Amino acid sequence: MTITLPQPIAAYVAADNAGDDAALAACFATDAVVRDEGRAIRGVDAILAWKAESKRKYQYTVESLAVAEAAGGAVLTGRVSGQFPGSPVDLRYVFGLKDNRIATLEIQG
């Protein structure tokens, strides 16, 4: 089954899986906020540092399982596989979009 993701979300998943910092940075608004594991990461530079640390630590990939529209964005269910206890896990990625970029992202377990 093929899942059609909104363009900024498709670009985010592809860039994240490829470890492509330039492409990942282009997905986010300059003042974007990501919430993950109880913390808020603000701004593109901080988001790139968080992603680099997560990739180094967990060596993960994300497989898109489902997507649903939400007010101002979309919710992606993704299967995350990597070097961490309990792998793989299904997570919810709640995206807020603005001007065809990711303005907010909350990752929920």
N, C-alpha and C positions, 0 to 999 in steps of 0.2 A: 504494500500500500504506500502510495506517495503522499506526503504531507506538504501542502503549500503554505509556506510561512510568509508573513509580511517581509518585505525586502530588508529592512534593517535587522530583523531577527534572523533571517536566513544568513545574512552577511556576518552577524555576530557568531552564530554557531560554526560557520565555515572557518572564520578567522580564529576562533578559540581552539577548534580541533587542530588547525594547522600551526598554531603558535605564531601567527602573523600579527605582530604588534601594530604595524602601520594600518593594516586593514581593520584591526580591532578598534584602534583609536578613532577611525573614521565612522564607526557605528554609533558613537556616543556624542551627545551634546557636550559642550565644554563644561557646563555646570552639572553634569549628570551625577546621580547618587545611586550607589549600589548598596543593598543591605544583604549581608550574608553572615551566618554564624554569630549573630548578636552584635555585629558592628556595622557602622555606616562608612562607606568609602566614598569620598567626594572629589570630583574632578577627574579629568582624563588621566593625568600623570599618576595619581594615586590608584586609579582603577588598573592601569597597566602594571604597576608594581604589585598589586594584589594578585592579578592574573599570573604574573611571572612566578610569584611565590607559590601559588596554588599548583601551577603546572610542575614546578620543580619538586614540590612535596608529594603530589599525588599521581602525577603522570597519567592524567585522565583524558577521556574522550566523552563526548555527549552524542547520543543517538536520539533524534527527535521522534517521539512516539505519537503525540497528539497536540493539537493547538485549538484554542477557543478564543473567539473575540471577547474583549472586555472593554469597558468604557475607557476610551483614550489609549488603548493598547491591545495586548493579547496575553494569554497564559499558555506557555509551552510546557508540556510534560516531557521530560527528557530522561533517558536512562544513562546514568553516569557510571562508567567503568574505569577502574584505575588501580593504583597501588594504595588501597586503604581498606581497613576492616569492613566487612559486609558488602564489598563490591560484587556486583553492581547494585546501585540504588536508583530508584525513580524519584526525581525532584521536580518541583514546580518552579518555573521561572515566570514571575509576574512582571511584564514589561509595560512601562508607560512610555508612549511615543509622542514626540513633538517635532514638527518640521522634518519628518522622515528620518529621525535619529532617536536613539534610546535616551530618554530623559531620566527614567528611573528603572531600576531592576531590583526585585526582591527574590532571593532564592530561598525556597521553603522545602523543608524535609518532609 
